[in-house]
Amino acid sequence: MDKKEKRILITGASRGIGNAIARTLIEEGYSVAACYHSSNAFIEPLQKLAEAKGVNLQLLQFDVSNRDAARTALEEDIAAHGVYYGVVCNAGITKDAPFPGMSAEDWDSVLRTNLDSFYNIVHPVVMPMIQSRKPGRIVVITSVSGINGNRGQTNYSASKAGLIGAAKSLAVELGKRNITVNCIAPGVIETDMVSQEIIDYVKPMIALKRIGKPEEVAAAVSFFLSEQASYITKQVLCVDGGMV
Ligand code: NAP
């Protein structure tokens, strides 16, 4: 199957890691369905890149925490442009606070955006993937915070640990369909999500003594999507510079 025939759905493609994933995959010749919520400055450059590479680019605007909006947008896109080969669940937020001071809204919005979105995104697209009777790939962007826990991030860690559990169970269910499900757990990556204060605090704990670039996470996504990764499923790959 030609890469251009492989459509990859990416949530949170407007900024940070998701935008690097979209650019990397288009550069590699995949067709992309780029989801975004509120930012649209990325659209023109991404369209130019897709045109230059001769691949298809669809733009889908919806809130990943809105179950009905997600289903409608994804079902319409599949009906118009065909089934996805790959899905990258990347959109996410943080609302950090020490647990005693964490509001119910901070808890709920992080769980809805980061964890419920797994259901909201993957559920509408998975039956069409199965029915296509072709191999497929699901890649979930979780976090080292979901593995190790982190001060001030009970909501975020819960959402990211939940994603790992969901992905592992789905990997077991979809194995016989030749659809792999894997997670990537970034450490600290240079995006809008990360403040200078976090960078200064965490740098001494990273073996490589620097924070990561969005493109370095995108490279791991590209690997999981590749033919070469066909026998890898139910895994969590940390892209964290060796956090100690
Ligand atoms: P970012 O720069 O803040 O970008 C977040 C992206 O998610 C944006 O494209 C945003 O879309 C989208 N998004 C947020 N809420 C959304 C919603 N309700 N509906 C639809 N889209 C929504 O963050 P990032 O650092 O690239 O993070 C990407 C993923 O990596 C997240 O899951 C994050 O938890 C994970 N991660 C990041 C780091 C890090 O150090 N940066 C570390 C570990 C894990 P709009 O701009 O269009 O609103």
Boltz pocket constraint, residues with backbone or C-beta under 6 A from the ligand:
constraints:
  - pocket:
      binder: B
      contacts: [[A, 11], [A, 12], [A, 13], [A, 14], [A, 15], [A, 16], [A, 17], [A, 18], [A, 35], [A, 36], [A, 37], [A, 38], [A, 39], [A, 40], [A, 62], [A, 63], [A, 64], [A, 65], [A, 89], [A, 90], [A, 91], [A, 92], [A, 93], [A, 113], [A, 141], [A, 142], [A, 143], [A, 144], [A, 185], [A, 186], [A, 187], [A, 188], [A, 189], [A, 190], [A, 191], [A, 192], [A, 193], [A, 194]]
      max_distance: 6.0
